[in-house]
Amino acid sequence: MKLAKLITSTVFVGMLSLGVAGNVALAQDLRQQLSDVSVLTEIKKRGAINVGHGSFVPWAFRSTKGEYVGFEIDIAKKLADDMGVKFNSIPTAWDGIIPALLAGKFDIIISGMSPSPKRALTVSFTDSYSLPLQQGFVTNTKLASGMTKMEDYNKPSVTIVSRRGGMGEVTAKKNLPKATHRLFDDDAMAFQEVLNGNAHGIFGQEPKPQFWLLEFSDQVNKPFGKREFSEEPGASAAIRQGDTVMLTYFNNWINWRTGFIRERFEYWYTTDGWFGLDPKRAKK
């Protein structure tokens, strides 16, 4: 009887071991299949990562030397360097950048793209690799002299400008509902009204307000110091759906390079050290 129980126990343990081994083998097989279909495998075989991006200062733009520079170019180059592959810049029109990714024209989008429910229907987003972006408020120094509180601007006699349809318009009307609001087709036109003394202030997405302050410190200021409004999520990279291997790699890479990413973000978004690279600023 004891011998029968011993045999039964031994057989059971053996079957259990086979089951565990089978599960491990299955898991390894699944991992291999996922790796085989991942763009990460293609990148390693190719020896280069193809990065799609738009053209926005200071995210990525063509410098006075004719090459693309900017915060996200730095990010993409560092990513390629850590992967041990070459970085290929593929500038793409913004309205066609997601279709181009899906068509396989590049491996990943690194282009200041914020995740949204609509975009997530067609692409997968990584964790954010940039700090959150806010709306900043800049005023004409002379016209807004002595106006240091929010309520000072919330009056019909005060003119606030912003870009039509942008978050600046939403932020302006939310915080200063009683002010007179004027809308323009782009930020440059709206800001010019502040410079000319035709408007008290402007709301705009950072880092533009900070750049305006750096370039025209003798004409404009930030009456509330570093206070910013309407915080929005930072940018994320976009990859083709179903590629969990590449998604995991990039998310881990963000954690590995947190210090580098922060340093480059602060350089491109809070200083004027790179202004000489921008053709529009270099002409001044």
N, C-alpha and C positions, 0 to 999 in steps of 0.2 A: 504493500500500500504506500509505504514511504517512498519506494523507488518510483512508483507511478506518479506521485505528486512531484517528485524531483524532475522527472522527465517532462511533465506538463509545464512546470515552471520554466525549465530550460528552453523549451520550444516557444513559450510565450515571450520570454526575454529576447530570444533570437528574432521572432517575428517583429517585435517592437523595434529592435535595432535596425532591421531591414527597412521598417517603415520610416524611421528617422533618417536613415541614410538616403532613402528614396526621396524624402522631402527636401533634404539638403541638395541632392543632385538636381531636383526640379527647380529649386530656388536659384541654383547656380546657372542652370540652363536659361531661366527667365532673365536673369541679369545679363547673360551673354547676348540674348536676343535684343534686349533693350539697348545694350551698348552698340550692337551692330546697326541699329536703325537710327541712332543718335547722330546729330550733326557734329558732335564732338569727335566721333570716330572719323568722319570725313575731313574735319579740320586737321587732325593729326596726320592723316594720310597725305593730304594736300600740302601740309607744311605751311599753311597760311589761314588766317581767319578773315573772312570778308564781312565788313561792317557797313551797314547802311545807315546813313545819317542825312539830316537836312542841312540847312545853312542858316543858323541863327547866332548872333553875337550874344554872349561869348561861348555858347555851347560848341559850335563848330562853324568856322568861317574861313574864307580864303584870305590869307595874309598879304601884306605888301610884297612878299616874295613869291606869291602865287601858290603857296602850299596851304593845306587846311590845318588850322590850329584851333585851340579852344579847350574848354574843360573836358568835353567828351572825347576829343581826340586824345588827350592825355590818358583818360580812362581806358580807351580802346587799345592804345599802344602798350600800356602797362599790362593789361590783360593778355595781349599777344606775347609780350616778353615773358610773363610768368608761365605761359603755355609752351614756350619754346618754339613759337611759330612766327611767321611774318604777318604784319598788319597791312591789310588792303583797305583803303578808304574808298567807299562807293557813295558819293553824294547823290541824293535822290530827291525829286520833288516831293514835298510833304504830303500832298493829297494822294500820291500813289505809292507811298512808302510801305504800307501794309500789304497791298496786292503784290508788290515786288518781292517782299519777304516770302509770301506764300508761293510765289512762282519760282523760288529758289535762286533769285538773283544775288542774294547774300545770305549769310548764316544767322545774323542777329541785327536787331535795330537798337542802336545806342544813340538816341536823338532827342533827349528832353521830353520824352513821351510820358504823360501821366496815365495811369490805369483808369479805365472806365468800364462800366457794365457792357456798353456796346462794343468796345474794342475787344473785350475779353471773350466775346462770342467767336472771334476768329483767331486770336493769338493768345499765348500764355505770357503772363508778366512775371518778371523776377521781383525780388525784394527791391526796395528803393536804394539807389546808389548815390543819391544827392540829398542834401539837407532840404527840409520843407521850404517852399517858396511862399512869400507873403506879398501883400499889397503895401507899398510904401506911399507916404504923403510928403510932397515937396511944395514949398510956397515961394512966392516972390518976396524977397527980403524987405524991400521998401513998401510994397503995397500991403503986406501983412505985418508991418511993424507993430510990435506990442501985442499981437494976437498969439497967445501961448496956450490957450485952453480950447478944447473941442467946441464948447458952446460959443466961442468967439467967431467960429466959422459957420455956425448953424443959423444963418440969417439970410433973408432974401437979398440983402445988399451985398452979399458975398458971392462971387462967381467961382465955381469949381468946374474944372474941365476933366475929361477922360475920354478914352477911346470907346467909340460906339460898339456895344455888344460884348465888351470885355468884362472881366471881373472887376476892373477899376470902376466901371460905371455902377456895378452892383454895390461895391463897397462904398462908393461916394454917396449914393442915394440912401444907403442903409444907415450910415453914420451921420450924414448931414442932410436930412430930408427937407429942411426949410431953406437951404441954400439955393441959389440959381445955378442950374446945371446946363452946361454946354457940351455937346458931343462932337467928336471928330472921327474921321475915318482911320487915322493912325495916331500912335503915341507922339510921334515927332511934331505933327501939326498942333496937337493939343499942348505939348510942352512949350512950343514957340509962343503961344498966347501968354503963358506964365512969364517967359523971358521978356516979352514985350510990355508987360505990365497990364495986360488986358484981362487977366484972370488972377485970382488970389492964390490958387493952388491946384494941384493935380494928383490924382490917385493913379498908380500904375504898378504893374507887377515887378517885383524885384527880380533882377538887380538894376533895372533901368533907373529907378529913382536914386539909387546910390551912385550910379554913374553920372547922372545929372548933377548931383551934389559935388562930386569930385571934379567935374569939368567946369562948372559954373559956380564955384563956391562964393564968388564975390557978388552973385546976383540972386541965388536961391539958398534955402536952408530947409532943414527938417525941424519944424517947431516942436515936435514931440520927441526929439532925440531919436533913439533907435527903435521906438515903439512902431510895431508893424501890425497890419490888420489882415483878417481873412486868411489864415494859414491854410495852405494846400499841400497835399502829399508831394514828396519829392519825385523825381523822374525814375522810371523803371525801364529795364531793357525788355524787349519783346522777342520771343522766339516762336517757332511753329508749334502748334498744339501737339501734345502727346510725347514731347521730348523731355522726359523726367530726368534723364542723365545730364543733359546740358543745363536744365533748370537748377538742379542740385549743385552742379559745379559752380555756376555763376553766383548763386546765393552764398555758397561757402567762400568763394573768392572775395565777395564784398566784406565778409567778416574778417578775412585774412588781411585785407588792405584798407581797413577803416581809417588808419592814420594818414595814409597816402591820399585817400579820397577826400578827407576833410581838408588837408593842406592845399590840394589843388582847387577845391571848391572856394576856399577863402581867398586864394590868389585871384581867381578869375571873377569872383563876384563881389569882392570887397576892396580891391586895390586898383590903382591905375597903372601898375607896372607893365601891363601888356598893351596899353593904348597905342603905342607906336607900331604895333602889328596890324592894327585896324586901318584899312585904307581911308575910311571916312575921317578918322581922327588924325591920321598921319599927315593929311593935307593941310591941317590947320597950322 
